[in-house]
Amino acid sequence: MLYSFYMAIMKIKGVVKDYAWGNKDFLPSLLGYEISDKPQAEYWMGTHPSGEAVTEGRKLSEVINRRLPFLFKVLAIDSPLSLQCHPNKIQAKEGWKKEEELRAKKEACNYQDDNEKAEVLCALTPVTALCGFKPFDEAVASLNEYIPSSFDTYLKEKKNIKELFISLFGLNQGDKDIVLKELETSMEGKAKTQDDYYTTEGVISTVLKKYPGDIGCVFPLMMNVVHVAPGEALYLEPDTLHAYVKGNGMELMTASDNVLRGGLTPKRIDLKELSSLLYFGPSFPENVKKREKDGIINYMTPSPDFMLSRMDDGIFNAPLSVDAIVIVEKGEAEIKDQEDKVVLKKGEVCFIEKGSAASITVTGTLYMASEAYN
């Protein structure tokens, strides 16, 4: 059903996802509902079919007669997510096409759509994450420090990160258990946290407990452990192995559900396909650069599909050329144009139609997700 009339500014309500890695209190505190016995991991705000926002009981895509190219989320992370990687646009199109017969037979597939999946996470509380591989020499040094016997037995002759990665996956479970036991012993007595973040040892100790027997517990030795302070953001390229470990944040991504897992999970892993997507060279994660324009703080990523912005205490003009979704993190906001006005309290969400001359008055902090604009 299509609706011929709707307000250019309208309150919407997202969808809570109760994944096992979520915490129990952050989303209830933000959104204003009672704490549940189940972990509350994600709050989806957008038009993705797996969790679509609604307005007055109607799906947002039906009301505006289109789907948005981005998906806006709040993440509440209590324990590590699986190691994962997403395809870029070319990889997604090729992967979607080659799995056509598998989808027809309703068999397990790696690709859920033909779109890339890039993402940016802006920390609301201190966030620890794994993001990309260290340079080979640094990874070897870490492996030698924490699993020296296993390194000499299984990995000594490997020439690059890809060979280390595939060799660890290729061990039989008995050999994996030997490696993991040595790793667990090496973690004893090590500091697990520093300030409000996990150390590398803290990440490893956590995943060893959560994912016993999973060789992915070794991979943090080969990866960058990243600390993201509140108000700062981390951008994840589609071909980068990563996992969020702890913390809460605003996440904005391409509207895609393509996830290939690379450890720390009981779910299916397609090592051959994963290896074809992953960038095994060294990554050097940095905070996303911020650019202030007319008082709005924009987090500048390479993605052509989305822009994450923040507004603190003031009066702002929303971009006129793109669709946007806003959520109040602290305080309240008033959004109005010549015809409509919406007042948002903490945790409330609003869709702003492209082309509307919206003025946003913020007392507190508001985050905005939109299509990319100049």
N, C-alpha and C positions, 0 to 999 in steps of 0.2 A: 504494500500500500504506500502511496506517495502522499505527502501532505503539502498542499500548495501554499500554506501560510504558516510561518513560525516566527518567533522573535529572533532578532539578530544576536541578542545576548540572552542566554538561558542557563539556568542552573541545571547541572547534570549530576547523576550519582553513578560512581564507578562500581567495580566488582572486587571483593576481597578474595584472595586465594590463600588457602590454609595449608601450604606446603610444609613439610616436616622441618625444614631448616629455619623457619620463621620464629620470631619471639612472640610472646603473648600480650605485651603491654603497649608497644610503641604505636601501632595502628589504632587500637582502641582509644589511646590518649589523644592522638591527632584527630581522629574522626568522630570522637565523642560517643562511643558505644561501650557496653560492658565487656570486661575481659572474659574471653572464652577459655575453655579447657584445651582447645586446639590452638596450635601455633598459627599466628596471622602473619603471612610472609609478604604478600604483595597486594597493592591496591591498583587495579588497572583503570585507566581513564582514556578512552578512545573508542575506536570502532572495530577493533579486532574481533572476529567471530568467536574466539575462545573466551572472551570476557568483555562484552560490549557495554558501554555506559548507556544509561537510559535517562530520559527526561519526561516527567509525568507519565511513567509507565511505558513509553515508547522507545524503541531502540534509536540511538542517535543517528545511525546511518540511514534509517528510514525517514527520519525527520528532515535531515539535510540533503538526502538523496545522493549520497556519495560516501566513500570510505576515506579516512584520513591516511596520509602516507607515513604517519608516525604513531607510536604507542607510548603514552606517558604512564609512569608507574611510581609508586612509593614502595621502597624496599625496606623490610625490617628483618635483618639478618642476625640470627642467634648462633648459627653453626655453619660450617663451610658448605657451599654449593659444590656440585660436581665440577671437575675440570672440563672445560668445553671450548668449542671453537665454532665460528659461524662462517658461512661462505660469503665471498664477495659476489657482485652482480653476475659476472661471467660464470663463476663456479655454480651459482644457484640455478641459472638458466640451463646449463649443461646437465647438472645433477637431476633437476626436475624432469627434463626430457628423457634421460636414460632410464629413469625409474617408472616410466609410464605403464609398462606391462605389470610391474610389481603392484602399483596402485590399483590397477584393474582387477588383480587377483586378491586384493586386500592383504598383501603380504607386508612385512616390516620394511619401512623406507627410511632413508636418511633425510629426505627433503619433504617439507610440508607445503612449500610454495616455491615460486621461482624468483624470489627477491633476496637481496643481500640483507645482512643484519649487522649494522654498526650500532654502537651504543655509547652513551656518556652517563656517568654517575656523579652527581654532585652530593657530597657528604653533608648530612644534617648533624651527625655525631661522628666521632672518630671512626674511620673505616680502614680495615686491613683487607688487602686483596693480593692475589697472585696474578701477575700480568707479564706474559712473554718470557722468553728464555734469557739467561745470562750469556755472556760470551763463553765460548767453549772452555777456555783455560780456567775461568772462574768456577764454572760448573764442575769441572774435574777436581779442582781444589776442594770444593765443598764435599763432593762424594768421597774423596780420599780422607777428609777429616772425620766424617761421620760413619762411613761404612768401608773402611780401608780393606778389610779382608774380602768383602763381597766385591769391591772394585777390582782387586787383583784377580779374583776367581772368574768373574763374569764380564768385566767391562774394560779391562786394561788396554786391549788392542783397538778399541773403538776410536774413530778418527774425527767424529763430529757429533753434534747434539742429536741429529736424527738417528744415527747408529746407536747411541746410548738409549734413546727413547724406545726404539723398536726392540732392542735387545732385552731391555727390562720387561717389556710386554711379553716377549717370547719365552721367558723362563717358565718352566713347569711350576705348579703351585708349591711343591716341596722346596724348590730353590727360592721362590719368592718368599716363602716363610723364613728361610735362613736370612735373607737380606733384611726383611722387616724386623726380625728379632735383633739383629745387630743394630739397626737404626733405633729401635726402641731403647736398647741399652745405652746408646750414645746420648739419648735425650735426658737421662737421669741426672738430676741436679742442675740442669740448665735453666736460666731465667726464661720464663714463658711470656712475660709482658714487659714492656718498657713504656712508661707514661700510660697512655690509654690505648696502646696498640699491642698486637701480638708480635713477638719476635719470630724469626724463622723457626726456632725451636718450639715456640708456642704453637705455631701453625701445625708443625709436624706432630707434636704430641696430641693435638686436638684431632687431627685426621686419623692418626693411628687408633685412637679410641673409638672414633665414629665408624671407620671403615676397616675393621680388622681383616687382614689377608689381601688388601687391595694394594697392588704395586704402585698405584698412583700416590701413595704416601711418601714415596721417595722423590717425586718430581719437584716439590718445593726446594730441594737442594739445588736444582737446576734452573729454577725460575726466580724472577724478581719478586720479592715481598715488598709491597707498596703500602705506604701510610698516607691516607688522604684526610686532611684536616677539615673541619666544618667550614663550608663556604667554598672549598676548593673542589675541583672536578677531575675525573679520570676518563679519558677517551679510549675505547677499545676498538682497534681495527678489526675487520671481519675475520682475518686469518690468524688471529692471535690467541694462543691458549691462555685461558684465564679462569679464575674463580674468585668470587667474593667470599670473604672469610667471616667477617664480623662487622657490625655497624648498621646504620640507617641512612637512607639517602633518597634523593629524587633521581629516577632513571628515565632517560628518554632514548628511544631506539627507533630504527626503521620498523615499520609494521610487518614483521616477519616472525615465523615460529621455527626457523631453521636452526637446529642445535645438533652438533655432533659431539659426543662426549669422549673424554680422554682420560678417564680415571676418577676415583673417589665417587663411585656410583655402582649400584646393583643393576643399573639399566644397560641396555645393549650398547656395545662399542664395536664399530666397524673400523678396525685399525687401518686397513688399506685405504678406505675413503678419507678417513681423518688425516692420514699422512699425506695424501694428495692435496689437502687444503692448507695444512699448517705451514706457517713461516717458522723455520727452524733456526734462522739467523738470530743474532742478538737483538734484544729490544731494550730501549732506554726510556722507560715511562717517565713522563713529566706531567705536572699539573697543566690542565687546559688553560690556554691564555684567555684572559677576560678583556673585553672591550666595552667601555661605557659610552653609551650614546643617548643623549637626552635624559640622563639619569638612570637609564635601564642598563643593568649589567648583563652583557651577553657572553655566553661561554662559546668560544669560537672553535668549532670542530671542522674537519674536512667534509662532513656529510652534506650532500645536497638535499637531504630529505627532512632535516629537522634543525631547530635552533632552541636551545635552552636558555632562559633568561630569568633574572631575579630583580625584584623591585622592593626597595626598603624605604618606608616612611616618606611619602611624597605624592605628588600628582603626576601621572604619566599618560602619554598618548600611546595606545596600542598600535602596532603596525596595521595599516589599512589594507594591505594587499594579500594577506595570508590568513588562513584559519588558525585559531589559537585555543588552547585550553589552559585555564589558570586554577591554581589551588592556593589557599591561604595557609601558610605554615604557622604564623604567629599573628595575633591581633585580628584585624578585620579589614575588609576592602569594600569600596563602593564602585561599581562599574556601570557606566551610563553612556547613552548616546542621545540623540534628539528625541527618540521615541521611548526607549526602554531604560529601566534602571534595576540593577540587582545588587543587593547587599549580601556579602559573604562573610560568615564567621570562620573561625579557625577550623580547618579540615573540609570546608565546603568548596565545591568545584563549579566552574562556569565555562561554557563554550562561547567563544566570540566569533561570529561570522565574518569572513573576509569581506572587506569593503565597508564595514561599519566603522564610523568615526567614534570609537569608544575612548572614553576618558576613565582612567583607573586611579582612584584615590586610596592609598594604602596607609594604614596605621599598623605597622608591624612589618611582616615579610610575606611576599607573595612570589610564587614561582610560575613561570609561563612556558608552556611548550607550544611550538608553532612550526609551520613549514619554514624552511630556510629563507632568509630575506637579507638584503644588503643594508 
